[in-house]
Amino acid sequence: MSEAEFERLLDAVRTAIEPIPGEDVMSRLMPFNRTPPRPANDNDLAWPLFAFPAGWNAAC
C-alpha cells in the first residue's frame, strides 16, 4: 500500500467516525430519566449464605 493510498484510507476513516454537526451526542449517551432495569434473577428475596466446607476457599 502506497503512502497516498494510506492517506486516503485514513481520510475515509476520519470521515466515517466524525460527529455529525448539530447532533447532540451527550443527550443520547446519558439518559437521565431512565430507571435501571431489574435483574433477571431478582425474586425479591435475600440469597442465603452457604459456608464452604473446611479447607475450601473462594477468590474472585
PEHULIN-V219672 format. One record per residue. N is the residue number from 1. RES is the residue in one letter. PSI is psi in radians with two decimals (999 if undefined). Layout:
[[N,RES,PSI] [N,RES,PSI]]
This chain:
[[1,M,2.24] [2,S,2.93] [3,E,-0.64] [4,A,-0.72] [5,E,-0.67] [6,F,-0.75] [7,E,-0.69] [8,R,-0.68] [9,L,-0.78] [10,L,-0.72] [11,D,-0.71] [12,A,-0.70] [13,V,-0.77] [14,R,-0.75] [15,T,-0.66] [16,A,-0.57] [17,I,-0.09] [18,E,2.54] [19,P,2.64] [20,I,2.25] [21,P,2.36] [22,G,-0.18] [23,E,2.28] [24,D,1.65] [25,V,-0.68] [26,M,-0.64] [27,S,-0.50] [28,R,-0.55] [29,L,-0.46] [30,M,1.48] [31,P,2.06] [32,F,-0.46] [33,N,0.05] [34,R,2.47] [35,T,2.57] [36,P,2.52] [37,P,2.63] [38,R,2.49] [39,P,2.65] [40,A,-0.45] [41,N,0.33] [42,D,1.82] [43,N,0.34] [44,D,0.29] [45,L,2.57] [46,A,2.39] [47,W,2.39] [48,P,2.69] [49,L,2.20] [50,F,2.25] [51,A,2.49] [52,F,2.60] [53,P,2.78] [54,A,2.28] [55,G,-0.14] [56,W,2.54] [57,N,2.82] [58,A,2.56] [59,A,2.57] [60,C,999]]
